[in-house]
Amino acid sequence: MPRRPHLRLLGGALPLAAVLAGCSGPVQVDVPELSAADRAACEAVATGLPDTLAGEERVDIEPDDAPAAAYGDPAIVVRCGVAKPEGFDLAASCESVDGVGYYIPDEQYDDQGLDVTLTAAGYRPRVEVRIPSRYRPNAVQAAMAALAPLVEQHLARVDDCD
């Protein structure tokens, strides 16, 4: 499989127009079963998540103590402690931003009309970001750049994803 060119961003999130989140209630997030160590790492990541991501304001989640965050409406959802993404293996291509590799399923990579799921798949525990298609393409790079410092600081690198 040919490797994709890597994105190299050195700054923070790309500037985007802010859109106010709707008042449709808290965003429901799945909470994975986590070991004590993974839970602690995910809580550290969740605590460090920004108030805005890709120009979108943070909105309430349910359960409110989940190691996760949501932004905008429709919500960009960040979750920690997710399973290895389907299709990710040692031969998978990843996008690298500020030293952190993110796996994007091939079918989502080029089709800007699809929602996209990014996973810092080479880390333990893993962080996943689900981005609705309306925020593409800018939110993809912005989310990767915003999360890279948290991933590097709080999670353990266990596999190559670059």
C-alpha positions in Angstrom: 0.0 0.0 0.0 1.5 3.4 -0.9 2.2 5.7 2.0 0.4 9.0 2.1 2.3 12.2 2.4 2.6 13.3 6.0 1.2 16.5 7.3 3.6 18.5 9.3 2.1 21.3 11.3 4.2 23.1 13.8 1.6 25.5 15.2 -1.7 25.2 17.0 -5.1 24.8 15.6 -5.8 26.3 12.2 -8.1 29.4 12.4 -11.7 28.6 11.6 -14.9 30.5 12.0 -16.6 29.7 15.3 -20.1 28.3 15.1 -22.3 28.4 18.2 -23.3 25.0 19.5 -27.0 24.2 19.6 -29.0 23.5 22.7 -29.9 19.9 22.0 -28.7 18.6 25.3 -25.5 16.7 26.4 -23.7 14.6 23.8 -23.8 10.9 24.7 -20.4 9.3 24.8 -19.5 5.6 25.2 -17.2 5.0 28.2 -14.9 2.1 27.6 -13.8 -0.3 30.3 -10.4 0.9 31.5 -7.7 -0.4 33.8 -6.7 1.9 36.6 -3.6 3.0 34.8 -5.4 3.7 31.5 -8.2 5.5 33.4 -5.6 7.8 35.0 -3.9 8.6 31.7 -7.2 9.2 30.0 -8.3 11.5 32.8 -5.1 13.5 32.4 -5.8 13.9 28.7 -9.4 14.8 29.3 -8.4 17.4 31.9 -6.1 19.0 29.4 -8.5 19.2 26.5 -9.1 22.7 25.3 -12.3 24.8 25.6 -12.4 25.0 21.8 -11.3 22.6 19.1 -11.2 23.4 15.4 -13.0 26.6 16.1 -15.9 24.9 17.9 -16.9 25.5 21.5 -16.9 22.7 24.0 -20.4 21.3 24.8 -21.7 19.1 27.7 -21.3 15.4 27.5 -23.1 12.5 29.3 -21.8 10.9 31.4 -20.1 14.1 32.5 -17.2 12.2 34.1 -16.3 10.3 30.9 -12.7 10.7 29.7 -14.0 12.6 26.6 -15.1 16.0 25.3 -17.5 17.2 22.6 -17.3 20.4 20.5 -19.9 22.1 18.3 -23.2 20.9 16.8 -23.0 18.4 15.2 -20.4 17.4 17.8 -16.7 16.7 17.2 -16.2 14.0 19.8 -12.8 13.2 21.5 -12.7 9.9 23.5 -9.8 8.3 25.3 -9.4 4.6 25.9 -10.8 3.3 22.7 -10.0 -0.1 21.1 -7.6 -0.5 18.2 -9.3 0.8 15.1 -10.4 -1.7 12.5 -7.8 -1.8 9.6 -4.9 -0.5 11.7 -1.8 -2.7 11.6 1.9 -2.2 11.3 1.5 -1.6 7.5 -1.1 1.1 7.9 -0.4 4.6 6.8 -0.8 7.4 9.3 -0.7 11.2 9.2 1.9 12.7 11.4 1.4 16.1 13.1 3.8 17.5 15.6 5.4 14.0 16.1 2.1 12.1 16.7 0.8 9.7 14.1 -3.0 9.4 13.6 -4.6 6.6 11.7 -7.4 7.5 9.3 -9.3 4.6 7.5 -8.5 4.7 3.8 -12.1 5.1 2.7 -12.4 8.3 4.9 -9.1 9.8 3.9 -10.0 11.1 0.4 -13.8 11.4 0.5 -14.5 14.8 2.1 -18.2 14.0 2.2 -17.6 11.3 4.9 -17.4 11.8 8.6 -13.8 11.0 9.6 -12.4 9.1 12.6 -8.8 9.9 13.6 -7.1 7.6 16.1 -3.7 8.1 17.8 -3.4 4.3 17.3 0.2 3.9 18.2 -0.4 5.0 21.8 -1.8 3.3 24.9 -4.4 4.1 25.8 -5.7 5.3 22.4 -7.4 8.7 21.7 -10.0 8.9 19.0 -11.6 12.0 17.4 -14.8 11.7 15.4 -15.3 14.6 13.1 -18.5 15.2 11.1 -18.0 15.8 7.4 -19.2 19.4 7.6 -16.0 20.4 9.4 -13.7 18.9 6.8 -11.0 19.4 5.8 -9.7 22.0 8.3 -10.9 20.4 11.5 -8.9 17.2 10.8 -5.5 19.0 10.9 -6.6 21.4 13.7 -7.7 18.5 15.9 -4.5 16.5 15.3 -2.3 19.6 16.1 -4.3 20.5 19.2 -4.2 16.9 20.7 -0.6 16.0 19.8 0.9 17.6 23.0 -1.6 15.9 25.2 -1.0 12.5 23.5 2.8 12.8 23.9 2.6 14.1 27.5 0.1 11.6 28.9 0.1 8.4 26.8 2.7 5.7 26.2 3.9 5.1 22.6 3.6 1.4 21.9 3.4 1.0 18.1 4.7 3.0 15.1 2.1 5.0 13.3 3.9 7.4 11.1 
